[in-house]
Amino acid sequence: MPAHATPFPPSLWAAVTPDRPPAPALEGETRADVAIVGGGITGLSTALELASRGRSVVLAEAASVGWGASGRNNGQVIPTMTGAEPDAMAGRFGEVGERFAQLVSDSASFVFDLIRRHGIDCEAVQNGWFQPAHSPGRVKLSAARVEAWGRRGAPVRLLDAAETAALVGSKDWYGGMLNASGGHLNPLAYVRGLAKAAEAAGARIFEGTAVTGLERAGDGWRLTTAGGAILADRVLLASNGYTDWFAPSLAPKIARSLIPVLSWQMATAPQPDHVRAEILPGLQALSDTHGDLRFFRWDARGRLVSGGAMILPFDGARRLKALIGERLAGIFPQMGEPKFDYVWNGRIGMTHDRMPRFHRLGDGLWTWEACNGRGVALASALGPVFADALDGKPAKDLPVPLTEVRPYAFHKLATLVAPSLLAHYRWKDGREPA
């Protein structure tokens, strides 16, 4: 099946990013040191790292690289986890939790260093990521986060209400945490740039190539596709929230170990210069402390890129445009009632504790899932980590906490119920943390 047989979902990023010549579908049998399933950020970052080390790498993508969440997100590069504090990571997982917290802390810098090293043209802006606090109690939380991340060398500082208003262009927040290492980019251009760099390093990419079977073959693994097979010593399953999308029988336990949630994005029409000079004039990325998240960034053409979530998916695009339009007009009255030129969504993996999961499934078989909305930075930084794992580095020495696969009971029901948690988040947003 050719890559173009699965249409690329419409979005701002799909509209403005130069096309990538499609890679061929796999036909026949091929061999490699490492096979990677999934052409998103994790798979491509790992492929690039391994190929740069001289390993033979084959990456199979069911549609086109960046087709999934990696090419459809907001493009914020955020060096934290959603709701997972660094001290809690260390407390829960010990030394490896501390190493994981450090990996997260350094993840945004890794992304922008990678972009510079390989000359990836993806509208990258490293002017910082800001998390403003939506209540006085959240300012105390911001102060605690500044202290915790600062102990790990993160370039963070606490802004007061006046500094926040000047940075954001709104008086809706009370202060917050600024991390200078964060920023934003065009995620689809970034993914396509990673693919180009990986191919230049020697990795082979096959698009329109869904892996439908995975089984032991001697000392290695055999991956079955519609047109052939891949024989590899080691395998990385990097399909995350789309693990069951093209091949439901490939890894059903992994697919049931996360809750897939639609993340909606939207982009305004290009804004006039005076609006751009008042709203986020320093071009930082912003995601606040609401559970019902407020998040914004400018793109390279003067569009404010935001988004949100809906409790009920019915007529989601129209209803969300109205909700986010009203929200933006309230936060930024200088903008007026915004017009949205693009509305799109993508599937992201979530867990109840908003921590990702890392698994060694067998000899030379690895996977992970659930970015929980922080995928651009973390997924990129995991490339060298998984390369080390696939190269045979002992699991105990990796900076990620390994856990057993634990599928959610009543997974279908949990998936249906998950959007309703937004009501709970909105209730919590109105209460101060204990």
GIFENSUL-V578080 format. One record per residue. RES is the residue in one small letter. SS is DSSP state (~ for helix, > for strand, _ for the rest). PSI is psi as a letter, one per 30 degrees, with the letter a starting at -180 (* if undefined). D_CENTER is the distance of its C-alpha to the mean C-alpha in Angstrom with 2 decimals. Layout:
RES_SS_PSI_D_CENTER, RES_SS_PSI_D_CENTER
This chain:
m___k_27.12, p___l_26.11, a_~_e_22.55, h_~_f_23.73, a_~_f_24.97, t___j_21.63, p___k_21.30, f___k_18.22, p___k_17.07, p___k_18.35, s___l_16.28, l_~_e_16.88, w_~_e_14.85, a_~_e_16.89, a_~_e_20.00, v_~_f_19.83, t___k_18.32, p___k_21.11, d___k_21.42, r___k_20.88, p___k_23.91, p___k_22.97, a___l_23.34, p___l_26.00, a___l_25.72, l___k_27.01, e___k_30.72, g_>_a_32.73, e_>_k_31.95, t_>_l_30.23, r_>_l_29.74, a_>_l_27.28, d_>_e_26.71, v_>_k_23.11, a_>_k_21.57, i_>_k_17.84, v_>_j_16.78, g___k_13.79, g___h_13.09, g___a_9.35, i_~_e_7.92, t_~_e_9.18, g_~_e_12.34, l_~_e_13.15, s_~_e_12.73, t_~_e_14.90, a_~_e_17.25, l_~_e_17.77, e_~_e_18.63, l_~_e_20.91, a_~_e_22.62, s_~_f_23.26, r___f_25.03, g___g_27.21, r___k_25.89, s___k_26.18, v_>_k_22.87, v_>_k_22.40, l_>_k_19.08, a_>_k_19.45, e___k_17.25, a___e_18.62, a___c_18.13, s___l_16.98, v___k_14.28, g___g_11.22, w___e_12.88, g___b_10.24, a_~_f_6.91, s_~_e_6.04, g_~_g_9.11, r___g_9.30, n___a_6.98, n___f_8.89, g___g_8.18, q_>_k_8.56, v_>_j_8.48, i___j_9.16, p___h_11.13, t___l_11.57, m___l_10.67, t___j_11.19, g___g_14.93, a___j_15.31, e___k_17.85, p_~_e_18.54, d_~_e_22.14, a_~_e_21.29, m_~_e_19.17, a_~_e_22.26, g_~_e_24.60, r_~_e_23.04, f_~_g_22.56, g___b_25.08, e_~_e_24.88, v_~_e_21.81, g_~_e_20.05, e_~_e_21.21, r_~_e_19.93, f_~_e_16.46, a_~_e_16.64, q_~_e_17.79, l_~_e_14.99, v_~_e_12.49, s_~_e_15.05, d_~_f_15.31, s_~_e_11.72, a_~_e_11.74, s_~_e_15.21, f_~_e_14.26, v_~_e_11.99, f_~_e_14.88, d_~_e_17.47, l_~_e_16.04, i_~_e_16.16, r_~_e_19.68, r_~_e_20.84, h_~_g_20.18, g___h_20.97, i___k_17.87, d___j_18.68, c___g_15.54, e___h_16.89, a___k_15.42, v_>_j_16.78, q___i_16.75, n___g_18.86, g___l_17.10, w_>_k_14.87, f_>_k_17.12, q_>_i_17.02, p_>_k_20.37, a___k_22.29, h___g_23.61, s___l_26.68, p_~_e_29.01, g_~_e_27.89, r_~_f_24.29, v_~_e_25.75, k_~_e_27.08, l_~_e_23.65, s_~_e_22.33, a_~_e_25.32, a_~_e_24.59, r_~_e_21.02, v_~_e_22.46, e_~_e_25.00, a_~_e_22.76, w_~_e_20.17, g_~_e_23.17, r___f_24.89, r___g_22.16, g___g_22.72, a___k_19.91, p___i_21.31, v_>_l_21.30, r_>_l_24.06, l_>_k_25.10, l_>_k_26.09, d___a_28.85, a_~_e_29.29, a_~_e_31.09, e_~_e_28.61, t_~_e_25.78, a_~_e_27.80, a_~_e_28.44, l_~_e_24.85, v_~_e_23.48, g___g_26.61, s___k_27.01, k___g_28.92, d___f_26.78, w___l_25.39, y___f_27.33, g___a_25.65, g_>_l_22.42, m_>_k_20.45, l_>_k_19.73, n_>_j_17.75, a___f_18.99, s___f_16.50, g___a_13.54, g_>_b_13.41, h_>_l_11.84, l___l_11.99, n___j_12.32, p_~_e_9.18, l_~_e_11.63, a_~_e_14.17, y_~_e_12.01, v_~_e_11.31, r_~_e_15.01, g_~_e_16.04, l_~_e_14.55, a_~_e_16.45, k_~_e_19.54, a_~_e_19.47, a_~_e_19.13, e_~_e_22.00, a_~_e_24.01, a_~_f_23.75, g___f_25.14, a___k_22.41, r_>_k_23.36, i_>_k_20.94, f_>_k_22.14, e___l_20.69, g___h_22.07, t___i_22.40, a___k_21.34, v_>_j_22.10, t_>_f_24.33, g_>_k_25.90, l_>_k_25.42, e_>_l_28.49, r_>_k_30.27, a_>_j_32.56, g___b_34.85, d___f_32.99, g_>_b_29.82, w_>_k_27.87, r_>_k_28.47, l_>_k_25.74, t_>_k_27.32, t_>_l_26.41, a___e_28.50, g___f_30.01, g_>_b_30.37, a_>_l_28.95, i_>_k_27.20, l_>_k_28.95, a_>_k_27.01, d_>_e_27.75, r_>_l_24.24, v_>_k_21.14, l_>_k_17.39, l_>_j_15.94, a___h_12.31, s___f_12.07, n_~_b_10.14, g_~_f_10.55, y_~_g_12.85, t___e_15.09, d___g_17.99, w___e_17.59, f___f_19.80, a___i_21.58, p___f_21.98, s___f_24.34, l___e_22.30, a___i_20.74, p_~_e_21.59, k_~_e_21.41, i_~_e_17.81, a_~_e_16.99, r___g_18.95, s___g_17.27, l___l_14.38, i_>_j_14.73, p_>_k_13.09, v_>_k_12.75, l_>_k_12.83, s_>_j_10.80, w_>_k_13.30, q_>_l_13.24, m_>_l_16.51, a_>_k_18.22, t_>_l_21.76, a___l_24.59, p___k_25.13, q___l_26.61, p___l_29.90, d_~_e_30.22, h_~_e_31.59, v_~_e_28.62, r_~_f_26.16, a_~_f_28.49, e_~_e_28.32, i___k_24.71, l___h_22.32, p___f_24.87, g___g_23.17, l___g_19.98, q___l_17.75, a_>_k_14.44, l_>_k_15.18, s_>_k_13.81, d___a_16.81, t___g_18.05, h___k_18.66, g___e_17.40, d___i_17.73, l___k_15.41, r___k_16.75, f_>_k_14.38, f_>_l_15.56, r_>_l_15.57, w_>_k_17.97, d___a_17.46, a___f_19.99, r___g_22.45, g___g_22.87, r___k_20.82, l_>_k_19.24, v_>_j_15.82, s_>_a_15.31, g_>_a_14.78, g_>_a_15.33, a___l_16.08, m___k_19.34, i___e_21.41, l___k_23.08, p___f_21.46, f___k_24.88, d___h_25.13, g_~_e_21.66, a_~_e_21.33, r_~_e_24.78, r_~_e_24.59, l_~_e_21.28, k_~_e_22.65, a_~_e_25.62, l_~_e_23.82, i_~_e_21.44, g_~_e_24.38, e_~_e_26.59, r_~_e_24.11, l_~_e_23.65, a_~_e_27.40, g_~_e_28.09, i_~_e_25.83, f___i_26.80, p_~_f_30.32, q_~_f_30.80, m_~_f_28.49, g___a_30.57, e___j_29.31, p___k_26.38, k___k_26.33, f_>_k_23.09, d_>_f_23.07, y_>_k_19.81, v_>_k_18.19, w_>_l_15.58, n_>_l_13.11, g_>_l_10.58, r_>_k_10.34, i_>_l_7.79, g_>_k_9.22, m_>_l_11.01, t___l_13.90, h___e_16.97, d___g_16.63, r___h_12.90, m___k_12.84, p___l_11.17, r_>_k_13.91, f_>_k_15.25, h_>_k_18.25, r_>_j_21.08, l_>_f_22.50, g_>_a_25.51, d___j_27.09, g___g_24.56, l_>_j_22.03, w_>_l_18.58, t_>_l_15.42, w_>_l_12.58, e_>_l_10.62, a___i_8.91, c___f_5.71, n___h_7.58, g___g_5.56, r___h_4.67, g_~_e_1.92, v_~_e_3.94, a_~_e_6.87, l_~_e_7.12, a_~_e_6.43, s_~_e_8.81, a_~_f_11.18, l_~_f_11.56, g_~_e_13.28, p_~_e_16.57, v_~_e_16.40, f_~_e_16.38, a_~_e_18.84, d_~_e_21.06, a_~_e_20.90, l_~_f_21.80, d___f_24.47, g___g_26.05, k___k_25.18, p___k_26.26, a_~_e_23.65, k_~_f_25.17, d_~_f_24.39, l___k_20.63, p___h_18.53, v___k_16.72, p___j_18.58, l_>_k_19.59, t___l_20.53, e___l_22.36, v___k_20.85, r___j_21.71, p___k_21.27, y___k_21.54, a___k_25.11, f___h_25.63, h_~_e_22.12, k_~_e_23.06, l_~_e_24.49, a_~_e_21.53, t_~_e_19.29, l_~_e_21.94, v_~_f_22.36, a_~_e_18.75, p___f_18.80, s___f_22.06, l_~_f_20.47, l_~_e_19.69, a_~_e_23.45, h_~_e_23.41, y_~_e_20.76, r_~_e_22.97, w_~_e_25.95, k_~_e_24.44, d_~_f_23.50, g___g_27.25, r___k_28.22, e___k_28.25, p___k_26.68, a___*_29.39
